[in-house]
């Protein structure tokens, strides 16, 4: 039984690291998108690129950030019951970052 618990804990730790990486990249994408919007507003002809193309690049960055955030959220599941580790209930979009056990099945997720 202990060997199985260790595998579940290791797998959940791997999923948590992936979630944190996705959210880190999401922040970078959002910041880059906001910087591009600022460039479009202050220097629309920078590098010979018009304002419309700067805005398109900013929207692409913001969209990429949303996709990465949603991907990270959807993969953050219990390795045993495959449920998303939510903070409160099914209507709450937040997740528990350091749960001791799964709120659904009670599987141990941390040592």
Secondary structure as UniProt FT lines:
FT   HELIX           2..42
FT   TURN            44..45
FT   HELIX           46..48
FT   HELIX           51..75
FT   TURN            79..81
FT   TURN            90..91
FT   TURN            103..105
//
